C-alpha cells in the first residue's frame, strides 16, 4: 500500500485519506499556508502572496461584510483554505480537471480541521456563501493589485467591489515567518473570543 500520510513539523503524522482532529495543529497549518503561493506565484513584490496572507484578508473582509458575525464564523472564514497546507493552492481550472477526488480530500481535511478548533465538521450553506463572497472580494483585489489584471479584466472575472470597502483593505506581502505569526495570532484571538 502506498503511503498516504505526511509528517508535520510538529511531529504529527497526518493521514490524508483519513485525517483526524488530533493530528491537526494550528502551527502546522500556519507554517504550510505561509509557504503556499497564491496565483501560482505570479504576483508582484519581493515575497510571494501566500494563502496564509490571503486567509487573514478574507477573515478581515468577512468581518467588514458581516460585522455581527460571531467569532466562530470568523474563525471559519480564517480557516476557509486551511486544507491547502497539505494539498497546495490549485487554481480553479486544475481543480476542475482533477474532478471530485480533490473535493473529497478537501472535505475530509476541512472536517478534521473544523472539529479540532471547535467548529462543526460542516458549516451551513449560508455561512459558506458568506465566506465565498469575502473570498471573491479578496481575489478581485489581489487580481488587480498584485496579479497584473487590469481593472476591467478583474471586474469582468470577479465582479466589482464597492470602493468604500476596497479603500479599507490593504494587501500585505511579507516574509513567511511574519505571516505565520500573524495567522496564529489571529487564530488564537478568535478562539479566545468564543
Residue pairs with C-beta under 8 A, 6 or more apart in sequence:
4 15
4 16
4 17
5 13
5 14
5 15
5 16
6 13
6 14
6 16
6 86
7 13
8 14
8 23
8 25
8 28
9 27
9 28
9 31
10 25
10 27
10 28
12 23
12 24
12 25
12 28
13 23
14 23
14 24
14 28
14 86
15 23
16 86
16 105
16 109
17 105
17 108
18 108
19 108
19 109
19 111
19 112
20 112
21 112
21 113
21 115
21 116
22 116
23 112
24 112
24 113
24 116
24 117
26 117
26 184
26 187
26 188
27 180
27 184
28 85
29 79
29 82
29 85
29 113
29 183
30 52
30 85
30 179
30 180
30 181
30 183
30 184
30 187
31 85
31 176
31 180
32 84
32 85
32 86
33 50
33 51
33 52
33 55
33 81
33 82
33 84
33 85
33 180
33 183
34 50
34 51
34 52
34 53
34 176
34 177
34 179
34 180
34 183
35 50
35 176
36 50
36 51
36 52
36 84
36 85
36 88
36 89
37 43
37 48
37 49
37 50
37 51
37 89
38 48
38 49
38 50
38 51
38 53
38 54
38 89
38 142
39 49
39 91
39 142
39 146
39 147
40 89
40 91
41 48
42 147
42 148
43 49
43 142
43 146
43 147
43 173
44 146
44 147
44 148
45 146
45 173
46 173
47 173
47 174
47 175
47 176
48 173
49 142
49 146
49 171
49 173
50 176
50 179
51 81
51 84
51 85
51 89
52 176
52 179
52 180
52 182
52 183
53 171
53 172
53 173
53 174
53 179
54 81
54 138
54 142
55 78
55 79
55 80
55 81
55 82
55 183
56 78
56 179
56 182
56 183
56 186
57 138
57 141
57 169
57 171
58 77
58 78
58 80
58 81
58 131
58 134
58 135
58 138
59 74
59 75
59 77
59 78
59 134
59 186
59 190
60 169
61 134
61 137
61 138
61 165
61 169
62 69
62 73
62 74
62 77
62 130
62 131
62 134
63 69
63 74
63 77
64 165
64 168
64 169
65 130
65 133
65 134
65 137
65 165
66 73
66 130
69 77
69 130
71 190
71 191
71 193
71 194
72 118
72 119
72 194
73 127
73 130
74 190
75 117
75 119
75 187
75 190
75 191
76 114
76 119
76 123
76 127
76 131
77 130
77 131
77 134
78 183
78 186
78 187
78 190
79 113
79 114
79 117
79 119
79 187
80 131
80 135
81 89
82 109
82 110
82 113
83 105
83 106
83 109
83 110
83 113
86 109
87 102
87 105
87 106
87 109
90 98
90 102
95 102
95 103
110 121
111 121
111 122
114 120
114 121
114 122
114 123
115 121
117 187
117 191
118 191
118 194
123 131
136 158
136 159
137 161
137 165
139 158
140 154
140 155
140 158
140 159
140 160
140 161
141 161
141 166
141 169
141 171
142 171
143 149
143 153
143 154
143 157
143 158
144 150
144 151
144 154
145 171
146 171
146 173
149 157
172 179
174 182
